[in-house]
Amino acid sequence: MVTVLAIGGAELLAMIVLSVWGAVKLPPEARVPVHWGGRWGNFQTKRAGLIAYPVVGAFLFVFLVVVGLTVPTHGNKALTPTIFLPIVLCIILLTQVRAIDQARRGPEAGPSR
């Protein structure tokens, strides 16, 4: 559990650092893609887009830790919900990296190949 929390915390810290980097490096008019809520092509303002990823990451961090501490595992540590914590945060972090790259290139650039 301690290892999972340490890895999840490091990923959450990386999201925060990446958002700060994006706030410094992206132009003020940049639009950051946030493709949640069932809509593709949802570009938010720079501030909203950079805040969204760490906020969602922090929410999922707390949620998965609380669920992991309250759900009985009956001795089977391999199936605790906290095992998904680093995986979920890694996916969000990679999505954030790609979103900032897209914001840097502009929404009209389209996906890179």
C-alpha positions as YAML, in Angstrom:
chain: A
units: angstrom
residues:
- id: 1
  name: MET
  ca: [0.00, 0.00, 0.00]
- id: 2
  name: VAL
  ca: [2.83, 2.42, 0.82]
- id: 3
  name: THR
  ca: [4.47, 1.79, -2.55]
- id: 4
  name: VAL
  ca: [1.19, 2.36, -4.39]
- id: 5
  name: LEU
  ca: [0.63, 5.61, -2.50]
- id: 6
  name: ALA
  ca: [4.19, 6.78, -3.22]
- id: 7
  name: ILE
  ca: [3.87, 6.05, -6.95]
- id: 8
  name: GLY
  ca: [0.42, 7.68, -7.09]
- id: 9
  name: GLY
  ca: [1.71, 10.70, -5.20]
- id: 10
  name: ALA
  ca: [4.65, 11.04, -7.58]
- id: 11
  name: GLU
  ca: [2.29, 10.88, -10.56]
- id: 12
  name: LEU
  ca: [0.01, 13.49, -9.00]
- id: 13
  name: LEU
  ca: [3.02, 15.73, -8.35]
- id: 14
  name: ALA
  ca: [4.08, 15.25, -11.99]
- id: 15
  name: MET
  ca: [0.62, 16.42, -13.10]
- id: 16
  name: ILE
  ca: [0.95, 19.56, -11.00]
- id: 17
  name: VAL
  ca: [4.47, 20.26, -12.28]
- id: 18
  name: LEU
  ca: [3.30, 19.70, -15.86]
- id: 19
  name: SER
  ca: [0.42, 22.14, -15.37]
- id: 20
  name: VAL
  ca: [2.79, 24.77, -13.97]
- id: 21
  name: TRP
  ca: [5.13, 24.19, -16.93]
- id: 22
  name: GLY
  ca: [2.19, 24.55, -19.31]
- id: 23
  name: ALA
  ca: [1.09, 27.77, -17.59]
- id: 24
  name: VAL
  ca: [4.54, 29.23, -18.17]
- id: 25
  name: LYS
  ca: [5.22, 27.90, -21.69]
- id: 26
  name: LEU
  ca: [1.84, 28.03, -23.43]
- id: 27
  name: PRO
  ca: [0.72, 31.31, -24.99]
- id: 28
  name: PRO
  ca: [-2.13, 33.14, -23.18]
- id: 29
  name: GLU
  ca: [-4.62, 32.35, -25.96]
- id: 30
  name: ALA
  ca: [-3.85, 28.60, -25.94]
- id: 31
  name: ARG
  ca: [-6.78, 26.17, -25.82]
- id: 32
  name: VAL
  ca: [-6.21, 22.90, -23.94]
- id: 33
  name: PRO
  ca: [-8.22, 19.83, -25.02]
- id: 34
  name: VAL
  ca: [-10.30, 18.22, -22.29]
- id: 35
  name: HIS
  ca: [-12.25, 15.42, -23.92]
- id: 36
  name: TRP
  ca: [-14.38, 14.51, -20.91]
- id: 37
  name: GLY
  ca: [-18.10, 14.83, -20.66]
- id: 38
  name: GLY
  ca: [-18.91, 12.89, -23.80]
- id: 39
  name: ARG
  ca: [-17.72, 15.53, -26.25]
- id: 40
  name: TRP
  ca: [-14.72, 15.20, -28.52]
- id: 41
  name: GLY
  ca: [-13.06, 18.44, -29.52]
- id: 42
  name: ASN
  ca: [-13.77, 20.13, -26.19]
- id: 43
  name: PHE
  ca: [-11.05, 22.78, -25.93]
- id: 44
  name: GLN
  ca: [-10.96, 24.79, -22.70]
- id: 45
  name: THR
  ca: [-9.16, 27.98, -21.83]
- id: 46
  name: LYS
  ca: [-5.54, 27.61, -20.81]
- id: 47
  name: ARG
  ca: [-6.29, 28.03, -17.10]
- id: 48
  name: ALA
  ca: [-9.29, 25.67, -17.01]
- id: 49
  name: GLY
  ca: [-7.53, 23.00, -19.05]
- id: 50
  name: LEU
  ca: [-4.37, 23.07, -16.96]
- id: 51
  name: ILE
  ca: [-6.31, 22.94, -13.69]
- id: 52
  name: ALA
  ca: [-8.63, 20.12, -14.81]
- id: 53
  name: TYR
  ca: [-6.04, 17.35, -15.05]
- id: 54
  name: PRO
  ca: [-4.52, 17.68, -11.55]
- id: 55
  name: VAL
  ca: [-7.98, 18.18, -10.01]
- id: 56
  name: VAL
  ca: [-9.31, 14.99, -11.61]
- id: 57
  name: GLY
  ca: [-6.11, 13.19, -10.63]
- id: 58
  name: ALA
  ca: [-6.40, 14.34, -7.00]
- id: 59
  name: PHE
  ca: [-10.06, 13.33, -6.86]
- id: 60
  name: LEU
  ca: [-9.32, 9.85, -8.21]
- id: 61
  name: PHE
  ca: [-6.31, 9.54, -5.88]
- id: 62
  name: VAL
  ca: [-8.48, 10.21, -2.82]
- id: 63
  name: PHE
  ca: [-11.38, 8.14, -4.14]
- id: 64
  name: LEU
  ca: [-9.29, 5.05, -4.89]
- id: 65
  name: VAL
  ca: [-7.43, 5.28, -1.58]
- id: 66
  name: VAL
  ca: [-10.69, 5.58, 0.39]
- id: 67
  name: VAL
  ca: [-12.27, 2.71, -1.53]
- id: 68
  name: GLY
  ca: [-9.11, 0.65, -1.10]
- id: 69
  name: LEU
  ca: [-9.16, 1.18, 2.65]
- id: 70
  name: THR
  ca: [-12.87, 0.44, 3.09]
- id: 71
  name: VAL
  ca: [-13.47, -2.49, 0.74]
- id: 72
  name: PRO
  ca: [-12.78, -5.85, 2.38]
- id: 73
  name: THR
  ca: [-10.29, -7.93, 0.40]
- id: 74
  name: HIS
  ca: [-10.49, -11.12, 2.48]
- id: 75
  name: GLY
  ca: [-6.72, -11.50, 2.38]
- id: 76
  name: ASN
  ca: [-6.40, -11.15, -1.40]
- id: 77
  name: LYS
  ca: [-4.09, -8.13, -1.72]
- id: 78
  name: ALA
  ca: [-3.80, -8.51, -5.52]
- id: 79
  name: LEU
  ca: [-7.39, -7.36, -6.03]
- id: 80
  name: THR
  ca: [-7.48, -4.24, -3.87]
- id: 81
  name: PRO
  ca: [-8.84, -1.15, -5.61]
- id: 82
  name: THR
  ca: [-5.66, 0.76, -4.73]
- id: 83
  name: ILE
  ca: [-3.71, -1.39, -7.20]
- id: 84
  name: PHE
  ca: [-5.45, 0.60, -9.95]
- id: 85
  name: LEU
  ca: [-4.31, 3.94, -8.52]
- id: 86
  name: PRO
  ca: [-0.95, 4.17, -10.35]
- id: 87
  name: ILE
  ca: [-2.48, 2.84, -13.56]
- id: 88
  name: VAL
  ca: [-5.33, 5.37, -13.61]
- id: 89
  name: LEU
  ca: [-3.06, 8.29, -12.70]
- id: 90
  name: CYS
  ca: [-0.54, 7.25, -15.35]
- id: 91
  name: ILE
  ca: [-3.27, 7.30, -18.00]
- id: 92
  name: ILE
  ca: [-4.39, 10.77, -16.89]
- id: 93
  name: LEU
  ca: [-0.78, 12.00, -16.83]
- id: 94
  name: LEU
  ca: [-0.12, 10.72, -20.36]
- id: 95
  name: THR
  ca: [-3.37, 12.30, -21.54]
- id: 96
  name: GLN
  ca: [-2.29, 15.59, -19.97]
- id: 97
  name: VAL
  ca: [1.09, 15.42, -21.73]
- id: 98
  name: ARG
  ca: [-0.66, 14.91, -25.04]
- id: 99
  name: ALA
  ca: [-3.20, 17.66, -24.33]
- id: 100
  name: ILE
  ca: [-0.48, 20.20, -23.57]
- id: 101
  name: ASP
  ca: [1.35, 19.19, -26.72]
- id: 102
  name: GLN
  ca: [-1.86, 19.71, -28.69]
- id: 103
  name: ALA
  ca: [-2.41, 23.09, -27.02]
- id: 104
  name: ARG
  ca: [1.13, 24.09, -27.92]
- id: 105
  name: ARG
  ca: [0.50, 23.29, -31.59]
- id: 106
  name: GLY
  ca: [-3.04, 24.72, -31.66]
- id: 107
  name: PRO
  ca: [-6.43, 23.05, -32.17]
- id: 108
  name: GLU
  ca: [-6.30, 23.47, -35.95]
- id: 109
  name: ALA
  ca: [-3.15, 21.31, -36.18]
- id: 110
  name: GLY
  ca: [-5.11, 18.10, -35.61]
- id: 111
  name: PRO
  ca: [-3.69, 14.89, -34.17]
- id: 112
  name: SER
  ca: [-0.04, 14.13, -34.84]
- id: 113
  name: ARG
  ca: [0.96, 10.82, -36.32]
...
